[in-house]
């Protein structure tokens, strides 16, 4: 039974996302010298406060199902737990949905909860399988431990295609759990269709016509938005619970190319994912553009170091021959401008040679060792940053 309840590929995607997530976290921890652990600790504390608020809201404002409280629903819930072979039954609540057809599963400090929105229960009043499908779907999240390890996977879940694919696979697995709790495939399909047709119209829905709408999902834009979303299209979900072996329309191949550049943004959808992409690109640009600028400046300054070598050699020879600093570059036979257009300036007091480039000034300072040999050290002058100096200038004399 367990094999039939798991959508193909979910376990593989779960393993991949967990492995990538752990590697990213390890890289962050090592790269920040353990600083990322502080972030994880802070995140866990924030999770405790946020999740405790949710659980308090559920317990304080919801109605807990029991043998005495809504026994008909409690009986269906218990039967579904047994059907799915769950040894420990979660706590079940009904919460005012304020018009929303929904249900969700959550956990807090080891205790599991299934929450049915009142609108779902009321809408399915004439559909015996309806509530059981929603119960089974949410129990599927708990049974498959979808709420565990999310933080470890979190860095990988933002990855384009991968994060959304894993989310869709989980939802499809939970639809199979809902089907297992339902009395029939058509009953499960009608339960899903209620999310489309609404609390009243679902009852008169032509299921066959609804399932034929899956043909639209092969279009470019529908393919793209499904690839960037955490849920398959409802028409496809309904078709799969009706017949899991029936092949779905293939997605447009070109949609994969565009979706590869959109990070997965969870339930916020592809639009937010695109904003995330813009944000990431902006950050990368903010880092990469200055780095590229420094790289190009460093290359040009490196050329200036090489081109000015004959001038430094001539200055050193003049000093060793005359035991004094030349009164000018011209006296030492050195032109004031290099072949590449860079200009030279000489400090006649300390024999400091400055190469004036378009990028900034490169300053060479001489030192005399015990043997009387002159070595040149260089540093950045006006307009140049230390990071823009070539390695040959920073690490050795020239």
C-alpha positions, 0 to 999 in steps of 0.5 A: 500500500505504501508504494501506491500512496507515494507519487513517483519521484517524490522520494528521489526529489526529497533525497536530492533537495536534502543533500543539496540543502545540507551541502549549502548549509555546510558551506555557509557554516564553514564560510562564515566560521560558524556564523550561520549556526547563529542564524539557524538558532535565531530562525528556530526561536522565531519559528517557535514563537510563530508556530506557538501563536498558530497552535494557540489560535487553533486551540483557542478558536477552533473546535476539537473533534472527539467522540462527543464533539462532531462524532460523525466527523471524528469517526471519519477522521479515525477511520482515515487514520486507521486506513493509512496505518497511522499508529498515532492519531493527530489532533483534529480541529475545525476552524472558521474558514471565513469563506475559504475552502481549505485544510492544513496539517501542522506540528509543534514540538512533536504534536501533530494537528489536522485542521479542517476549515468550516467551509470545507466541512459545510461544502462537503455536507452532501458528499460523504467522500468529500471530507475524507479526501481532505482529511486523507490529504492532510494526513498524508503530509504528516504520514510522509513527514513533509513537515520535517527537515524543511529547514535543512532543505530550505536553501535547495527549495529556492532552486528553479525547477527543483524546489517546485517539482518537489512540492508538486510531487508531495502534493500529488502524494497527498492526493493519493492519500486522500484517494485512499480515504475516499470511497471512490476515485470520482468522489476524490475528483469531485472533492478537488473540483470543489476548489474550482467550482466552489462550495455549491456548484461542485455538486452539479459539475460534469467531471468528464468535461472538467478532466478534459480541461487538462489538454490546456496544460500543455500550452507554453504559459500554463506549462511555465506557471506550473513549473514554477508553482508548488501545486499541479493544476487542479484539473491534472490533480483531479485527473490523476485521482480518477486514473493514476495510470493515464498519461498527462499532456506533456508540458511545452519544452520551451517553458523549461528554459524560462522556468530555469531562471525563476527561483521557486517562491513557494505558495507566493507563486511565479510572480514573486519568484520573478521578483526574487530573481530580480533581487538576486540578479541585483545583488549579484550585479552589485557585487560583480560589477565592482569586482569586474571594474577592479579586475579591469583596472588591475589589468591596466595597472599591471601593464603600467608596472611592466611599461614603467620598469625601464624608467625605474631601471634607469633611475637606479643606474643613475643613482648608483653611478652618480650617488645622487638623485637626478634633478629631473627625469630628463637628466636621467634620460627618461621620457616623461610619458610612456608609450601607452600614454601614461605620464611619469612624475619624479620626486627629486627629494626621495626619488619616488616615481609616480606613474599617472594613469587614467585609472589612478596613480601608481607610486614606486618608492626605492630602497637601498639594501646593504649591498647598495642595490636598489629595490622598488616597492609600489603602492596605490596613490590618488585614484587607486584602491589597494585591491586594484594593485596587481599581485606583482606590485603587492607582493614583491619589489619592482 
